[in-house]
Amino acid sequence: MAWLKQKAPCFQCEDRHDGCHGSCERYDTWKKEREEMLKQQRAESEVNSALYAIKEEAVRKRMKGRNGK
């Protein structure tokens, strides 16, 4: 997740001024790439969460048999 550590292109930008995000092509490109990466991260997180839930249920079923309940 090195991309999360990347700073926006406006960091130390000499052309920076109030409202420049609306007209800055570098910022627009960076933001679109970041949004895509965040979207992928959310999808991976959902898959991992589902896999964890499946594993947790399997463990619970095994433990239920051991306790005699």
N, C-alpha and C positions, 0 to 999 in steps of 0.2 A: 504493500500500500504506500509505496514511495510517492505516488501521485498526490496523496492527501497532504504531503508536506510541501508540495509545490506552491509557491506564492503566486498570486494574481499578477498579471503582467504590469499592473499599475504600481506595483511595489517599486519605489524609487524611479518612477517614470518622470522624465523631465517635461513631458507634454501634458501632465495631469492637471486638471482643472475641474471646477464644480460642474457636474452633469456630463462629464466626458464618457461615461460608460455607454451612453446612448449612441455615440458616434464612433467609438473605438473598435476597429476591426480585430485587433489583437485580443482585446477583452472579450468580444463576442465569440471568437474562436475558442478561447480558453474556457469560457463558461459552457459552451456546448459540449466540449470534450469532458469537462468536469461532470456535467449533468449525466452524460452517457456512462461514465465510470461509476457514479453514484447509483445509477439505475442497475448496473451489473452487480454492484455490491449488495443492493437490496435483494435482487433475485437470488444471489448466492446465499444470503442470510436466510431467506425463506426456505430454500432447499435444506440447508443445514438444520434449521429449526424443525422441519418435518422429519428429517432423519433422526434427530435427537428424540423426538416424541415417539417414534416407532421403537427405537432402542429402549427407551425408558419403559414403555409398555411391556416389551418382552422381558425385561428384568423384573418388573412388577409381577408378571405371571409366574416366572420361575420362583420368585421369593414366596409367592402365595402358597405354592405347593410345599415348600420347605417348612413353613410355619404351621401347617396343618389347618389353616383357616379356610 
